[in-house]
Amino acid sequence: MKIVDSIAGLRAQVAAWRAGDGRAGDGRAGDGRVGNGRVGGDRVALVPTMGALHEGHVSLVEAARKHAGRVVVSIFVNPTQFAPHEDFDRYPRDLQADAAKLGGGTDLIFAPTVREMYPDGFATTVSVGGPSEGLETDFRPHFFAGVATVVAKLLVAAMPDVAVFGEKDWQQLQVIRRLVADLALPIEIVGAPIMREADGLAMSSRNAYLKPGERAVAGRMNVILREARDPGAAKQALLDAGFDSVDYVAVRDAITLGPASSGPKRILAAARIGGTRLIDNMEFAHA
Ligand code: AMP
């Protein structure tokens, strides 16, 4: 597994794949198989992550493979999307375990340092309105500016044909679609379904924080959302199930995340148990 930590190294590898000569790569000829008009060159997919990889991340890589001959996974715990009191310092980091988890399905890991992504004097913030407003932003006000800034930087660094994001972070997915549309980046954004544990708990790197009793409670969230008809009742059901507090349960327009309209709707929730904050969402098919 090739790992690069510099933007220059990432660009050199992507350029070699696009040229179809495998220069900086493994000597494999370009596949040119997806009809991208670049004869001999590979299409490239990017899967941005913060590491601590699980089957949810692996499913994104598998989705990426369907769209491109080459898959880059970025692993970067992005400090600008964490508030000072959040879990940036304790967020799990193990690059070798992540590389092993990815196995052969990934061509390159891009694992930059904080300094590479945010060099001295860094002073740019990408701020997306629209779908960023409300929900996560009400409880993590700096979150989407951090996400949008780092994702914009990762996309411009890799310039992939396709980037894959999980529906687990539904609001984030809509924010990134908005960002890419507004900046007219020539990159297709693919959303991949939520991977769940046997009891339906959405897989998350943060599930590792859960103590056994908390883990059982956590598994109730998806059931409560699936059965919900009314967000107020669902909020109470989460508290009754043992969550310490509920940041929000809301039914919104699935794309704009504004008030639910006649179009597709989504129920989204965030709740806390012990020191862990969990989120989930799913289609809301009720009137
Ligand atoms: P993270 O490393 O948690 O920032 O997540 C990186 C990417 O993986 C994001 O696009 C997430 O939405 C996605 N992801 C995380 N957990 C899951 C899951 N259980 N199922 C599908 N995608 C996921």
Boltz pocket constraint, residues with backbone or C-beta under 6 A from the ligand:
constraints:
  - pocket:
      binder: B
      contacts: [[A, 48], [A, 49], [A, 50], [A, 51], [A, 56], [A, 57], [A, 59], [A, 60], [A, 164], [A, 165], [A, 166], [A, 167], [A, 168], [A, 169], [A, 192], [A, 193], [A, 194], [A, 195], [A, 196], [A, 202], [A, 203], [A, 204], [A, 205]]
      max_distance: 6.0
